[in-house]
Amino acid sequence: MTFPIDLPLAPQPAARAVDRDRPVATVTADRYRDFARRVKLLSWLSLGVMTVEGAVAIVAGILAGSIALVGFGLDSAVEGFASVIIIWRFTGRRMMSERAEHRAQKLVAIQFFALAPYVAVESVRALLGGEHADVSFIGIGLAVWSLVTMPLLGLAKQRIAEEIGSAATKGEGRQNMLCAYLAGALLVGLAGNAFVGAWWLDPVVGLLIAGVAVKEGLEAWRGDGCCVGSPLHRFTGQSDACCNDCCS
């Protein structure tokens, strides 16, 4: 038996307005569980990558005095915790729980807000104090690695999120994409410092990291992308809390 994703259980004008232009898709409970298992696998992979990436970035940043590199490492730690949240969300009975989805969505959003204040304050301090970060070729290599690998994880998670209507999963995927964007900015800052002596690029990139983290956090908190037609309430009898919250 299949369950039309774009057919609401009860009249929800705002949600229908969002879904009207979407193609008709179907999903079964078994298919949903298969997608959930894929999400967990991707999150476990992300957790491993982020653990190594964060540790290397923070150590290299401290050694080089680079606030942008330290901020990038902290962002990796935040993303790692977001992966833990998604693993929790799709484990056991929570896999089919709309309440767990809503809670995970908020927790993922909070991770963005946890990053911004420290990086912003340290970046401003470095700019005002004229602190010059040392050259870090380890940081440059790490930025290139992240620029290549993070989009693959992020796009995979966001595609699955569209299928199962999970704002939490989409938020985690956007964190991976944010990591890729910041890796590109970090690469510019580190390379500029290393090759042309543009020391100010490092704290400027730090401020960029802080600003983007706040923006992404706000979007994740609002549940941007959760109105992709979550099928949960159609085969569990639960209300579609996510869509009600973000589309009303």
Beta strands, then each sheet from edge to edge (+ up, - down):
strand 1: 3-4
strand 2: 26-27
sheet 1: 1+ 2-
end
